[in-house]
Amino acid sequence: MSAGQERVTFPPSSVVDFVVVGSGAAGGIMAKELSTKGFSVVVLEQGPRLSPTDFAHDEFKYIQQNALCNSEPVSWRQTPAEKAEVGAGVVQYARIVGGSSVHMTANFWRFRPIDFHEASKLGTISGTALADWPISYEDLEPYYTKVDWEIGVSGAPGPGDPPRSRPYPMPPLPVKSSGVLFERGARKLGWNPTPAPMAINSTAFNGRPPCQNCGFCMGFGCEYGAKGSSLAAAIPLAEKTGKCEVRPNSYVTRVEADDRGRATGVIYFDEKKQEQRQRARAVVLCANGAETPRLLLNSATPAFPQGLANSSGMVGKHLMMNGGAAVSAIYEHPLNDYKGVQVTRLALDWYDSDPRRGFYGGGGLDGRIDANYPIFFAESNLPPGVPRWGAEFKRFVAHGFSRQMTVLAHSTSLPVADNSITLDPTVRDAWGMPILRVTYRDHDDDLKMMHFLQARAVELHEAAGAQQQWSIPVVVQNWAVHLLGTCRMGNDARTSVIDKYHRTHDVKNLFLCDGSSFVTSGRGQPTMTIMALAFRAGEKIADFAQRNEI
Amino acid sequence: MFDSTTSRRAFLVAAGVGGAAWLLRDTAAVHQALEYAGGAVRRTPAPAFATLSPDEALQLAAVAERIIPSEDGPGAREAGVIFFSDRALGSFAAAELPLVRQGLADLDARARHLPGAIPFDKLEASQQDALLREVEAEPFFDAFRRLTIVGMFANPSWGGNRDEVGWKLLGFEPRMVHQPPFGYYDAQAMQEHKA
């Protein structure tokens, strides 16, 4: 936005074309797509609006204190038979304009064709709802390319990559010592390491500067605007149209529907905790895979007793979080891996599920600093046997900090109906809304895949010449960051919540687009696909609106 | 986006094992505390402690100096960890103050059982270490340890890490811009590539 140009504002009493709930990876792009097609858009965001000058290199504030993240309690249990307890698990997302795309690591792998039709290929898996997507990789490819070129992705083609219609717009970021060691070890083992595709500028691009290698990406906002968050790369374009207002500190609690079963707008609390109503011709929820189902479930009416758009009973079901595992190591010489972007090399040699492993699953590995900034490393990343305090502790951290590297595994989650987001029956948040209740236990195959990849990470460190390495134990996950699958897309209104154009089966002018739309989890990095879905959905929804089909 | 394994670990650290989570909800109070603590470490003589009594501060400082001793270079003492701890326990870590006080009382009782019956800070380093080993599984020890590590390695704006001695110990350079090569192995690869 040029100096002096006023941002447009709409009085809450006005009826806008679209109200978009959430301004993250999906909401920011949705707002840009709809407003650039000429529609009036109000984006309601729970959190504040920060600018790049508000961000800082402050580990304690952003890693230990989660200053950018949501803070309401969440209740958690592993199975529906248990009572969910507050504090037994956490759902974490960045509550700011730009959402979690602001603090993301920016690993931007595309999904591969297999992710969209794995059920057909493998057959059903008992106890799960593994299903094909109603769209194919080919349907989504043009929109992955839009993410590459409009948001900005740095990378180079690698073996096993899915087909792409245009090359990467920017070359890979400079390889770090972790990338060199990763590549060295992987080649020795006969694997296929490849430069990591990152939504971080390696060159000046689209009016934004290149990365300065400051090293504060994961968990931090980028001071330079080099990271392709929707705050840096999409929302400014939406606002420039003069048709889009992003309204921060707006906590949406309900979607309203009329007697004819049409959405009429949303109810939200403003900054002063005053209840407001924003009316709109259509509603688009991009609130993330936990908050989108919570909103629908909290919007029950006599006509929609199970929650809005939930005639299938599928709203909130099939929560997937992706699997993960970590192995840290110390090398002979300093890597200084805190400099530069998190990840510069990865290997996806285990992408496809392989029946010879004896279980379902796929994934990959990358090399990185992980969260091992000074405080985190000293406090929590000590190998077994190193004292936790005293002279020997001090010698270890002084020697090890610059020489450390972590290999992180990323993997599939199976869709299991009991794994879900529901409304907690008793606990309410500060706005009076029932808190998120999570029911989640990783499928046994998911846990086996995490163990499998952790064993590969150990081999990698060995082959790369690590002097000392230690594994972080694989456990049943109680920490949801990737929030996927809870309003799945499908052709059958009895088994899915939205159609392939992101329109809810039940409410013609209500659309959902975020991680909740996923049918399968992919192999661990969902944000690229969330953005691609948002570009596609935005285009389709604008087409419907132009044809008066909403 | 955060990896779940990573942020779960980060959370476990932040929440502590025995203590309450440190929260930054009351931002005004935190800013006030920060401003004070940031200035306090630079002032000579050091200003009075705001939360701890002078004796509590003396004992807690003695504990911190065994957790990160000043052997082989600056430790908790040179980093001014105690100034960080004092203000932290009066603001965002206030929930841990009772635990810290309980720990100091426990250590004091143990110290006074030793021959000489003197306070913890007057003991020889080896005696202090022996006492701390006795209590290292106690929740209050985790609180001592966390205060020390954060005070040593957090941004100096939080009131510790004076002159960035914690970062210098680790070899962490807090710059806004870095240029490759970053480390030994990428420098090596760059050389090989040129050759």
Interface residues (C-beta under 8 A of the other chain):
Chain A: A56 H57 D58 E59 F60 K61 I63 Q64 Q65 N66 A67 S71 V90 Q92 S100 S101 H103 M104 T105 P174 V175 K176 S177 G179 V180 L181 Q212 N213 C214 G215 M218 G219 E223 M321 N322 G324 A325 A326 Y331 H333 P334 L335 N336 D337 Y338 K339 G340 D370 A371 P374 I375 F376 F377 A378 E379 S380 N381 R388 W389 G390 A391 F393 K394 R395 V397 A398 F401 S402 L408 H410 I472 Q477 N478 W479 A480 V481 H482 Q525 P526 T527
Chain B: M1 F2 D3 S4 T5 T6 S7 R8 R9 A10 F11 L12 V13 A14 W22 L23 L24 R25 R66 I67 I68 P69 E71 D72 G73 G75 F92 D129 L132 E136 R145 R146 T148 I149 V150 M152 F153 A154 N155 S157 W158 G166 W167 L169 L170 G171 F172 E173 P174 R175 M176 V177 H178 Q179 P180 P181 F182 G183 Y184 Y185 D186 Q188 A189
